Amino acid sequence: LQTQANLSVLLRQANRLAEASELQEPVVAAMRRLHGPSDLRTLEAERKLAICYTDLGRLDEAEALLRRCYAGMLERRGPEDVQTLDTMSALVKVLARNGKRDEAEPLREACVELHRRV
């Protein structure tokens, strides 16, 4: 699963977005089944899929995944963890692209402040 997830990231970086998401979707399903929905490995797999969805313009799907991931990361890792901050940054990006700037801006400011502190 990790190899498949890594390949998905490489495909996304090569701008082969549809292939990347198609490869990452079964990783997410398997992680949920094997480890449960709150496991950090599941949350990280979902974050990677959400980034693919963002790049593909599937903003509502990306936003839903990132909200869930961010809540899970906050609970499991806390606000100053690198994975939490990466998820927070991705959520800010998708909210802004999805026209939710009023929600994105305070979250972006908090994200910048946390990055400075960390």
N, CA, C and O atoms as CSV, one atom per row, in Angstrom:
chain,resi,resn,atom,element,x,y,z
A,1,LEU,N,N,0.818,-1.201,0.000
A,1,LEU,CA,C,0.000,0.000,0.000
A,1,LEU,C,C,0.859,1.261,0.000
A,1,LEU,O,O,0.552,2.241,-0.678
A,2,GLN,N,N,1.934,1.213,0.770
A,2,GLN,CA,C,2.810,2.390,0.816
A,2,GLN,C,C,3.462,2.633,-0.543
A,2,GLN,O,O,3.578,3.778,-0.980
A,3,THR,N,N,3.886,1.565,-1.210
A,3,THR,CA,C,4.483,1.700,-2.534
A,3,THR,C,C,3.465,2.279,-3.518
A,3,THR,O,O,3.798,3.147,-4.324
A,4,GLN,N,N,2.247,1.804,-3.448
A,4,GLN,CA,C,1.187,2.299,-4.318
A,4,GLN,C,C,0.918,3.779,-4.036
A,4,GLN,O,O,0.731,4.564,-4.965
A,5,ALA,N,N,0.898,4.152,-2.777
A,5,ALA,CA,C,0.692,5.553,-2.406
A,5,ALA,C,C,1.847,6.420,-2.902
A,5,ALA,O,O,1.633,7.536,-3.376
A,6,ASN,N,N,3.071,5.904,-2.790
A,6,ASN,CA,C,4.237,6.647,-3.277
A,6,ASN,C,C,4.169,6.842,-4.788
A,6,ASN,O,O,4.488,7.918,-5.294
A,7,LEU,N,N,3.756,5.806,-5.503
A,7,LEU,CA,C,3.618,5.912,-6.949
A,7,LEU,C,C,2.546,6.938,-7.307
A,7,LEU,O,O,2.700,7.689,-8.271
A,8,SER,N,N,1.473,6.973,-6.544
A,8,SER,CA,C,0.430,7.963,-6.768
A,8,SER,C,C,0.983,9.378,-6.628
A,8,SER,O,O,0.653,10.253,-7.429
A,9,VAL,N,N,1.814,9.610,-5.627
A,9,VAL,CA,C,2.431,10.928,-5.435
A,9,VAL,C,C,3.304,11.278,-6.638
A,9,VAL,O,O,3.261,12.406,-7.128
A,10,LEU,N,N,4.091,10.322,-7.114
A,10,LEU,CA,C,4.942,10.569,-8.280
A,10,LEU,C,C,4.114,10.889,-9.523
A,10,LEU,O,O,4.469,11.778,-10.297
A,11,LEU,N,N,3.026,10.173,-9.709
A,11,LEU,CA,C,2.152,10.447,-10.847
A,11,LEU,C,C,1.547,11.846,-10.743
A,11,LEU,O,O,1.442,12.553,-11.745
A,12,ARG,N,N,1.152,12.243,-9.541
A,12,ARG,CA,C,0.617,13.590,-9.349
A,12,ARG,C,C,1.672,14.635,-9.674
A,12,ARG,O,O,1.379,15.642,-10.318
A,13,GLN,N,N,2.892,14.395,-9.230
A,13,GLN,CA,C,3.979,15.341,-9.507
A,13,GLN,C,C,4.288,15.420,-11.004
A,13,GLN,O,O,4.761,16.448,-11.489
A,14,ALA,N,N,4.022,14.341,-11.727
A,14,ALA,CA,C,4.221,14.310,-13.179
A,14,ALA,C,C,2.984,14.826,-13.917
A,14,ALA,O,O,2.900,14.727,-15.141
A,15,ASN,N,N,2.023,15.377,-13.164
A,15,ASN,CA,C,0.788,15.924,-13.704
A,15,ASN,C,C,-0.091,14.874,-14.379
A,15,ASN,O,O,-0.869,15.185,-15.281
A,16,ARG,N,N,0.042,13.648,-13.936
A,16,ARG,CA,C,-0.823,12.562,-14.400
A,16,ARG,C,C,-1.883,12.357,-13.312
A,16,ARG,O,O,-1.920,11.333,-12.629
A,17,LEU,N,N,-2.734,13.364,-13.182
A,17,LEU,CA,C,-3.625,13.499,-12.034
A,17,LEU,C,C,-4.693,12.422,-11.966
A,17,LEU,O,O,-4.953,11.880,-10.892
A,18,ALA,N,N,-5.309,12.104,-13.082
A,18,ALA,CA,C,-6.354,11.077,-13.069
A,18,ALA,C,C,-5.769,9.735,-12.655
A,18,ALA,O,O,-6.367,9.009,-11.861
A,19,GLU,N,N,-4.605,9.409,-13.190
A,19,GLU,CA,C,-3.945,8.147,-12.823
A,19,GLU,C,C,-3.588,8.135,-11.342
A,19,GLU,O,O,-3.738,7.118,-10.664
A,20,ALA,N,N,-3.116,9.270,-10.851
A,20,ALA,CA,C,-2.728,9.368,-9.445
A,20,ALA,C,C,-3.918,9.110,-8.537
A,20,ALA,O,O,-3.815,8.349,-7.575
A,21,SER,N,N,-5.040,9.736,-8.835
A,21,SER,CA,C,-6.209,9.549,-7.968
A,21,SER,C,C,-6.757,8.133,-8.087
A,21,SER,O,O,-7.182,7.552,-7.089
A,22,GLU,N,N,-6.754,7.570,-9.292
A,22,GLU,CA,C,-7.222,6.195,-9.474
A,22,GLU,C,C,-6.359,5.200,-8.701
A,22,GLU,O,O,-6.858,4.176,-8.233
A,23,LEU,N,N,-5.085,5.494,-8.567
A,23,LEU,CA,C,-4.184,4.623,-7.816
A,23,LEU,C,C,-4.341,4.818,-6.311
A,23,LEU,O,O,-4.194,3.871,-5.538
A,24,GLN,N,N,-4.641,6.055,-5.895
A,24,GLN,CA,C,-4.737,6.366,-4.468
A,24,GLN,C,C,-6.080,5.958,-3.857
A,24,GLN,O,O,-6.140,5.634,-2.671
A,25,GLU,N,N,-7.140,5.968,-4.635
A,25,GLU,CA,C,-8.462,5.626,-4.097
A,25,GLU,C,C,-8.495,4.233,-3.445
A,25,GLU,O,O,-9.022,4.102,-2.340
A,26,PRO,N,N,-7.949,3.184,-4.095
A,26,PRO,CA,C,-7.957,1.883,-3.421
A,26,PRO,C,C,-7.045,1.826,-2.201
A,26,PRO,O,O,-7.273,1.024,-1.295
A,27,VAL,N,N,-6.020,2.663,-2.169
A,27,VAL,CA,C,-5.158,2.733,-0.982
A,27,VAL,C,C,-5.984,3.232,0.199
A,27,VAL,O,O,-5.913,2.673,1.293
A,28,VAL,N,N,-6.756,4.275,-0.023
A,28,VAL,CA,C,-7.607,4.823,1.039
A,28,VAL,C,C,-8.596,3.767,1.519
A,28,VAL,O,O,-8.766,3.565,2.721
A,29,ALA,N,N,-9.242,3.099,0.577
A,29,ALA,CA,C,-10.221,2.061,0.949
A,29,ALA,C,C,-9.564,0.953,1.768
A,29,ALA,O,O,-10.128,0.495,2.762
A,30,ALA,N,N,-8.386,0.529,1.358
A,30,ALA,CA,C,-7.679,-0.538,2.076
A,30,ALA,C,C,-7.241,-0.071,3.464
A,30,ALA,O,O,-7.346,-0.826,4.431
A,31,MET,N,N,-6.757,1.147,3.568
A,31,MET,CA,C,-6.326,1.672,4.868
A,31,MET,C,C,-7.504,1.761,5.833
A,31,MET,O,O,-7.382,1.419,7.009
A,32,ARG,N,N,-8.639,2.219,5.328
A,32,ARG,CA,C,-9.837,2.292,6.178
A,32,ARG,C,C,-10.223,0.903,6.677
A,32,ARG,O,O,-10.548,0.717,7.849
A,33,ARG,N,N,-10.182,-0.063,5.768
A,33,ARG,CA,C,-10.568,-1.438,6.109
A,33,ARG,C,C,-9.568,-2.078,7.077
A,33,ARG,O,O,-9.968,-2.732,8.040
A,34,LEU,N,N,-8.280,-1.891,6.825
A,34,LEU,CA,C,-7.245,-2.546,7.626
A,34,LEU,C,C,-6.980,-1.864,8.963
A,34,LEU,O,O,-6.752,-2.530,9.973
A,35,HIS,N,N,-7.010,-0.535,8.965
A,35,HIS,CA,C,-6.567,0.216,10.153
A,35,HIS,C,C,-7.660,1.054,10.800
A,35,HIS,O,O,-7.484,1.535,11.920
A,36,GLY,N,N,-8.773,1.234,10.121
A,36,GLY,CA,C,-9.848,2.055,10.657
A,36,GLY,C,C,-9.767,3.487,10.168
A,36,GLY,O,O,-8.721,3.925,9.690
A,37,PRO,N,N,-10.864,4.218,10.286
A,37,PRO,CA,C,-10.929,5.566,9.733
A,37,PRO,C,C,-10.126,6.621,10.491
A,37,PRO,O,O,-9.846,7.688,9.944
A,38,SER,N,N,-9.756,6.345,11.729
A,38,SER,CA,C,-9.043,7.348,12.534
A,38,SER,C,C,-7.542,7.104,12.621
A,38,SER,O,O,-6.819,7.894,13.229
A,39,ASP,N,N,-7.071,6.024,12.022
A,39,ASP,CA,C,-5.649,5.702,12.062
A,39,ASP,C,C,-4.860,6.749,11.262
A,39,ASP,O,O,-5.319,7.225,10.224
A,40,LEU,N,N,-3.687,7.092,11.754
A,40,LEU,CA,C,-2.871,8.107,11.078
A,40,LEU,C,C,-2.506,7.709,9.655
A,40,LEU,O,O,-2.396,8.573,8.786
A,41,ARG,N,N,-2.317,6.420,9.402
A,41,ARG,CA,C,-2.002,5.968,8.042
A,41,ARG,C,C,-3.188,6.201,7.112
A,41,ARG,O,O,-3.016,6.561,5.947
A,42,THR,N,N,-4.375,5.995,7.632
A,42,THR,CA,C,-5.585,6.254,6.845
A,42,THR,C,C,-5.724,7.737,6.566
A,42,THR,O,O,-6.011,8.136,5.438
A,43,LEU,N,N,-5.523,8.554,7.586
A,43,LEU,CA,C,-5.643,10.003,7.426
A,43,LEU,C,C,-4.633,10.531,6.413
A,43,LEU,O,O,-4.964,11.394,5.600
A,44,GLU,N,N,-3.419,10.024,6.455
A,44,GLU,CA,C,-2.388,10.461,5.502
A,44,GLU,C,C,-2.753,10.032,4.082
A,44,GLU,O,O,-2.558,10.796,3.137
A,45,ALA,N,N,-3.274,8.833,3.926
A,45,ALA,CA,C,-3.700,8.365,2.600
A,45,ALA,C,C,-4.837,9.241,2.075
A,45,ALA,O,O,-4.866,9.578,0.891
A,46,GLU,N,N,-5.759,9.605,2.942
A,46,GLU,CA,C,-6.858,10.478,2.542
A,46,GLU,C,C,-6.351,11.864,2.163
A,46,GLU,O,O,-6.850,12.468,1.214
A,47,ARG,N,N,-5.373,12.367,2.892
A,47,ARG,CA,C,-4.800,13.689,2.568
A,47,ARG,C,C,-4.204,13.669,1.171
A,47,ARG,O,O,-4.408,14.594,0.385
A,48,LYS,N,N,-3.463,12.603,0.866
A,48,LYS,CA,C,-2.861,12.497,-0.471
A,48,LYS,C,C,-3.928,12.436,-1.552
A,48,LYS,O,O,-3.773,13.046,-2.610
A,49,LEU,N,N,-4.999,11.712,-1.300
A,49,LEU,CA,C,-6.092,11.633,-2.263
A,49,LEU,C,C,-6.770,12.996,-2.414
A,49,LEU,O,O,-7.101,13.406,-3.526
A,50,ALA,N,N,-6.973,13.684,-1.319
A,50,ALA,CA,C,-7.608,15.004,-1.357
A,50,ALA,C,C,-6.779,15.988,-2.180
A,50,ALA,O,O,-7.338,16.819,-2.896
A,51,ILE,N,N,-5.465,15.902,-2.085
A,51,ILE,CA,C,-4.598,16.772,-2.884
A,51,ILE,C,C,-4.769,16.460,-4.370
A,51,ILE,O,O,-4.810,17.372,-5.197
A,52,CYS,N,N,-4.868,15.182,-4.706
A,52,CYS,CA,C,-5.158,14.795,-6.103
A,52,CYS,C,C,-6.483,15.401,-6.547
A,52,CYS,O,O,-6.579,15.984,-7.627
A,53,TYR,N,N,-7.500,15.257,-5.706
A,53,TYR,CA,C,-8.816,15.789,-6.034
A,53,TYR,C,C,-8.763,17.307,-6.220
A,53,TYR,O,O,-9.404,17.847,-7.121
A,54,THR,N,N,-8.005,17.987,-5.374
A,54,THR,CA,C,-7.860,19.433,-5.512
A,54,THR,C,C,-7.258,19.773,-6.866
A,54,THR,O,O,-7.760,20.647,-7.572
A,55,ASP,N,N,-6.191,19.089,-7.224
A,55,ASP,CA,C,-5.527,19.338,-8.506
A,55,ASP,C,C,-6.436,19.035,-9.692
A,55,ASP,O,O,-6.320,19.666,-10.742
A,56,LEU,N,N,-7.342,18.070,-9.527
A,56,LEU,CA,C,-8.291,17.716,-10.580
A,56,LEU,C,C,-9.506,18.644,-10.626
A,56,LEU,O,O,-10.320,18.560,-11.546
A,57,GLY,N,N,-9.626,19.527,-9.635
A,57,GLY,CA,C,-10.774,20.414,-9.563
A,57,GLY,C,C,-11.988,19.781,-8.914
A,57,GLY,O,O,-13.093,20.317,-9.001
A,58,ARG,N,N,-11.795,18.661,-8.273
A,58,ARG,CA,C,-12.881,17.984,-7.548
A,58,ARG,C,C,-12.904,18.540,-6.124
A,58,ARG,O,O,-12.628,17.839,-5.150
A,59,LEU,N,N,-13.240,19.810,-6.042
A,59,LEU,CA,C,-13.030,20.577,-4.816
A,59,LEU,C,C,-13.936,20.159,-3.668
A,59,LEU,O,O,-13.494,20.132,-2.519
A,60,ASP,N,N,-15.181,19.835,-3.947
A,60,ASP,CA,C,-16.073,19.420,-2.861
A,60,ASP,C,C,-15.594,18.123,-2.218
A,60,ASP,O,O,-15.628,17.982,-0.995
A,61,GLU,N,N,-15.150,17.180,-3.040
A,61,GLU,CA,C,-14.634,15.911,-2.511
A,61,GLU,C,C,-13.348,16.144,-1.722
A,61,GLU,O,O,-13.148,15.573,-0.651
A,62,ALA,N,N,-12.482,16.993,-2.270
A,62,ALA,CA,C,-11.227,17.307,-1.588
A,62,ALA,C,C,-11.492,17.975,-0.250
A,62,ALA,O,O,-10.875,17.631,0.758
A,63,GLU,N,N,-12.408,18.929,-0.245
A,63,GLU,CA,C,-12.726,19.646,0.988
A,63,GLU,C,C,-13.257,18.704,2.071
A,63,GLU,O,O,-12.841,18.779,3.227
A,64,ALA,N,N,-14.174,17.824,1.688
A,64,ALA,CA,C,-14.742,16.885,2.663
A,64,ALA,C,C,-13.653,15.990,3.260
A,64,ALA,O,O,-13.615,15.781,4.473
A,65,LEU,N,N,-12.779,15.469,2.416
A,65,LEU,CA,C,-11.688,14.617,2.915
A,65,LEU,C,C,-10.751,15.403,3.820
A,65,LEU,O,O,-10.353,14.918,4.879
A,66,LEU,N,N,-10.397,16.613,3.406
A,66,LEU,CA,C,-9.442,17.403,4.193
A,66,LEU,C,C,-10.019,17.854,5.526
A,66,LEU,O,O,-9.295,17.921,6.519
A,67,ARG,N,N,-11.290,18.160,5.565
A,67,ARG,CA,C,-11.905,18.517,6.852
A,67,ARG,C,C,-11.804,17.339,7.824
A,67,ARG,O,O,-11.461,17.508,8.995
A,68,ARG,N,N,-12.108,16.143,7.314
A,68,ARG,CA,C,-12.029,14.937,8.141
A,68,ARG,C,C,-10.596,14.670,8.570
A,68,ARG,O,O,-10.335,14.361,9.732
A,69,CYS,N,N,-9.677,14.788,7.634
A,69,CYS,CA,C,-8.252,14.545,7.939
A,69,CYS,C,C,-7.724,15.547,8.956
A,69,CYS,O,O,-7.024,15.182,9.901
A,70,TYR,N,N,-8.069,16.813,8.751
A,70,TYR,CA,C,-7.588,17.851,9.657
A,70,TYR,C,C,-8.105,17.621,11.072
A,70,TYR,O,O,-7.347,17.728,12.035
A,71,ALA,N,N,-9.379,17.309,11.202
A,71,ALA,CA,C,-9.944,17.024,12.529
A,71,ALA,C,C,-9.238,15.823,13.157
A,71,ALA,O,O,-8.914,15.848,14.344
A,72,GLY,N,N,-9.002,14.789,12.380
A,72,GLY,CA,C,-8.322,13.603,12.885
A,72,GLY,C,C,-6.881,13.879,13.285
A,72,GLY,O,O,-6.414,13.403,14.320
A,73,MET,N,N,-6.178,14.649,12.463
A,73,MET,CA,C,-4.784,14.991,12.779
A,73,MET,C,C,-4.707,15.857,14.035
A,73,MET,O,O,-3.838,15.652,14.883
A,74,LEU,N,N,-5.614,16.820,14.151
A,74,LEU,CA,C,-5.635,17.654,15.363
A,74,LEU,C,C,-5.814,16.792,16.603
A,74,LEU,O,O,-5.114,16.966,17.600
A,75,GLU,N,N,-6.747,15.873,16.530
A,75,GLU,CA,C,-7.040,15.013,17.666
A,75,GLU,C,C,-5.877,14.075,17.976
A,75,GLU,O,O,-5.515,13.902,19.140
A,76,ARG,N,N,-5.300,13.479,16.966
A,76,ARG,CA,C,-4.268,12.460,17.171
A,76,ARG,C,C,-2.874,13.045,17.354
A,76,ARG,O,O,-2.081,12.512,18.130
A,77,ARG,N,N,-2.562,14.131,16.656
A,77,ARG,CA,C,-1.195,14.659,16.650
A,77,ARG,C,C,-1.045,16.032,17.277
A,77,ARG,O,O,0.048,16.407,17.701
A,78,GLY,N,N,-2.124,16.776,17.340
A,78,GLY,CA,C,-2.043,18.133,17.868
A,78,GLY,C,C,-1.779,19.150,16.773
A,78,GLY,O,O,-1.436,18.780,15.649
A,79,PRO,N,N,-1.936,20.434,17.093
A,79,PRO,CA,C,-1.866,21.484,16.079
A,79,PRO,C,C,-0.465,21.779,15.549
A,79,PRO,O,O,-0.332,22.353,14.468
A,80,GLU,N,N,0.576,21.405,16.277
A,80,GLU,CA,C,1.929,21.764,15.858
A,80,GLU,C,C,2.677,20.634,15.151
A,80,GLU,O,O,3.866,20.768,14.863
A,81,ASP,N,N,2.006,19.543,14.875
A,81,ASP,CA,C,2.615,18.432,14.160
A,81,ASP,C,C,2.739,18.775,12.669
A,81,ASP,O,O,1.879,19.458,12.111
A,82,VAL,N,N,3.797,18.303,12.041
A,82,VAL,CA,C,4.046,18.595,10.628
A,82,VAL,C,C,2.910,18.083,9.742
A,82,VAL,O,O,2.467,18.794,8.841
A,83,GLN,N,N,2.438,16.869,9.983
A,83,GLN,CA,C,1.337,16.333,9.171
A,83,GLN,C,C,0.053,17.132,9.378
A,83,GLN,O,O,-0.708,17.341,8.433
A,84,THR,N,N,-0.186,17.574,10.597
A,84,THR,CA,C,-1.357,18.409,10.856
A,84,THR,C,C,-1.245,19.714,10.092
A,84,THR,O,O,-2.215,20.163,9.481
A,85,LEU,N,N,-0.071,20.326,10.121
A,85,LEU,CA,C,0.134,21.584,9.410
A,85,LEU,C,C,0.024,21.401,7.896
A,85,LEU,O,O,-0.533,22.259,7.211
A,86,ASP,N,N,0.545,20.302,7.372
A,86,ASP,CA,C,0.403,20.020,5.938
A,86,ASP,C,C,-1.061,19.881,5.559
A,86,ASP,O,O,-1.490,20.375,4.516
A,87,THR,N,N,-1.827,19.208,6.409
A,87,THR,CA,C,-3.254,19.030,6.152
A,87,THR,C,C,-3.982,20.360,6.247
A,87,THR,O,O,-4.866,20.652,5.441
A,88,MET,N,N,-3.612,21.157,7.222
A,88,MET,CA,C,-4.206,22.481,7.395
A,88,MET,C,C,-3.938,23.343,6.163
A,88,MET,O,O,-4.842,24.018,5.670
A,89,SER,N,N,-2.717,23.327,5.669
A,89,SER,CA,C,-2.357,24.097,4.472
A,89,SER,C,C,-3.162,23.642,3.261
A,89,SER,O,O,-3.636,24.465,2.478
A,90,ALA,N,N,-3.312,22.334,3.112
A,90,ALA,CA,C,-4.085,21.802,1.990
A,90,ALA,C,C,-5.553,22.222,2.099
A,90,ALA,O,O,-6.190,22.526,1.090
A,91,LEU,N,N,-6.089,22.238,3.324
A,91,LEU,CA,C,-7.469,22.660,3.536
A,91,LEU,C,C,-7.636,24.141,3.203
A,91,LEU,O,O,-8.628,24.526,2.583
A,92,VAL,N,N,-6.689,24.963,3.603
A,92,VAL,CA,C,-6.736,26.397,3.267
A,92,VAL,C,C,-6.794,26.564,1.750
A,92,VAL,O,O,-7.592,27.348,1.239
A,93,LYS,N,N,-5.955,25.834,1.041
A,93,LYS,CA,C,-5.901,25.936,-0.419
A,93,LYS,C,C,-7.234,25.553,-1.051
A,93,LYS,O,O,-7.737,26.262,-1.923
A,94,VAL,N,N,-7.807,24.437,-0.616
A,94,VAL,CA,C,-9.062,23.984,-1.239
A,94,VAL,C,C,-10.219,24.909,-0.873
A,94,VAL,O,O,-11.095,25.150,-1.703
A,95,LEU,N,N,-10.239,25.426,0.341
A,95,LEU,CA,C,-11.297,26.369,0.714
A,95,LEU,C,C,-11.223,27.627,-0.153
A,95,LEU,O,O,-12.248,28.114,-0.631
A,96,ALA,N,N,-10.025,28.147,-0.354
A,96,ALA,CA,C,-9.852,29.343,-1.183
A,96,ALA,C,C,-10.277,29.065,-2.622
A,96,ALA,O,O,-10.984,29.866,-3.234
A,97,ARG,N,N,-9.848,27.941,-3.147
A,97,ARG,CA,C,-10.215,27.592,-4.531
A,97,ARG,C,C,-11.700,27.301,-4.667
A,97,ARG,O,O,-12.259,27.448,-5.754
A,98,ASN,N,N,-12.344,26.894,-3.592
A,98,ASN,CA,C,-13.760,26.554,-3.614
A,98,ASN,C,C,-14.635,27.774,-3.288
A,98,ASN,O,O,-15.839,27.647,-3.064
A,99,GLY,N,N,-14.005,28.962,-3.265
A,99,GLY,CA,C,-14.757,30.194,-3.061
A,99,GLY,C,C,-15.126,30.485,-1.625
A,99,GLY,O,O,-15.999,31.316,-1.373
A,100,LYS,N,N,-14.488,29.827,-0.679
A,100,LYS,CA,C,-14.802,30.014,0.742
A,100,LYS,C,C,-13.696,30.810,1.426
A,100,LYS,O,O,-13.125,30.385,2.430
A,101,ARG,N,N,-13.414,31.970,0.858
A,101,ARG,CA,C,-12.305,32.795,1.347
A,101,ARG,C,C,-12.531,33.296,2.777
A,101,ARG,O,O,-11.570,33.458,3.529
A,102,ASP,N,N,-13.770,33.540,3.153
A,102,ASP,CA,C,-14.059,33.996,4.520
A,102,ASP,C,C,-13.653,32.944,5.546
A,102,ASP,O,O,-13.245,33.277,6.659
A,103,GLU,N,N,-13.764,31.696,5.174
A,103,GLU,CA,C,-13.350,30.609,6.061
A,103,GLU,C,C,-11.858,30.318,5.920
A,103,GLU,O,O,-11.184,29.971,6.890
A,104,ALA,N,N,-11.357,30.465,4.700
A,104,ALA,CA,C,-9.956,30.142,4.424
A,104,ALA,C,C,-8.989,31.127,5.090
A,104,ALA,O,O,-7.950,30.726,5.615
A,105,GLU,N,N,-9.337,32.406,5.065
A,105,GLU,CA,C,-8.394,33.434,5.529
A,105,GLU,C,C,-7.997,33.286,7.002
A,105,GLU,O,O,-6.801,33.295,7.294
A,106,PRO,N,N,-8.937,33.151,7.943
A,106,PRO,CA,C,-8.502,32.989,9.340
A,106,PRO,C,C,-7.732,31.685,9.563
A,106,PRO,O,O,-6.835,31.620,10.405
A,107,LEU,N,N,-8.089,30.658,8.805
A,107,LEU,CA,C,-7.364,29.393,8.916
A,107,LEU,C,C,-5.947,29.552,8.361
A,107,LEU,O,O,-4.994,28.999,8.912
A,108,ARG,N,N,-5.813,30.312,7.269
A,108,ARG,CA,C,-4.489,30.579,6.691
A,108,ARG,C,C,-3.620,31.357,7.679
A,108,ARG,O,O,-2.443,31.044,7.860
A,109,GLU,N,N,-4.200,32.364,8.311
A,109,GLU,CA,C,-3.452,33.160,9.289
A,109,GLU,C,C,-2.995,32.288,10.456
A,109,GLU,O,O,-1.858,32.404,10.913
A,110,ALA,N,N,-3.870,31.424,10.932
A,110,ALA,CA,C,-3.502,30.511,12.022
A,110,ALA,C,C,-2.408,29.554,11.567
A,110,ALA,O,O,-1.496,29.237,12.331
A,111,CYS,N,N,-2.500,29.098,10.333
A,111,CYS,CA,C,-1.504,28.170,9.788
A,111,CYS,C,C,-0.128,28.844,9.707
A,111,CYS,O,O,0.884,28.250,10.079
A,112,VAL,N,N,-0.104,30.064,9.228
A,112,VAL,CA,C,1.158,30.822,9.129
A,112,VAL,C,C,1.759,31.005,10.519
A,112,VAL,O,O,2.958,30.806,10.712
A,113,GLU,N,N,0.933,31.380,11.478
A,113,GLU,CA,C,1.413,31.592,12.849
A,113,GLU,C,C,1.960,30.274,13.444
A,113,GLU,O,O,3.005,30.277,14.094
A,114,LEU,N,N,1.265,29.178,13.224
A,114,LEU,CA,C,1.749,27.883,13.728
A,114,LEU,C,C,3.071,27.487,13.068
A,114,LEU,O,O,3.964,26.953,13.726
A,115,HIS,N,N,3.190,27.750,11.773
A,115,HIS,CA,C,4.452,27.444,11.074
A,115,HIS,C,C,5.598,28.275,11.670
A,115,HIS,O,O,6.699,27.762,11.875
A,116,ARG,N,N,5.339,29.531,11.941
A,116,ARG,CA,C,6.376,30.393,12.542
A,116,ARG,C,C,6.796,29.845,13.909
A,116,ARG,O,O,7.983,29.768,14.225
A,117,ARG,N,N,5.805,29.470,14.702
A,117,ARG,CA,C,6.086,28.996,16.060
A,117,ARG,C,C,6.825,27.660,16.034
A,117,ARG,O,O,7.748,27.436,16.817
A,118,VAL,N,N,6.425,26.805,15.157
A,118,VAL,CA,C,7.025,25.470,15.100
A,118,VAL,C,C,8.396,25.573,14.481
A,118,VAL,O,O,9.085,24.563,14.335
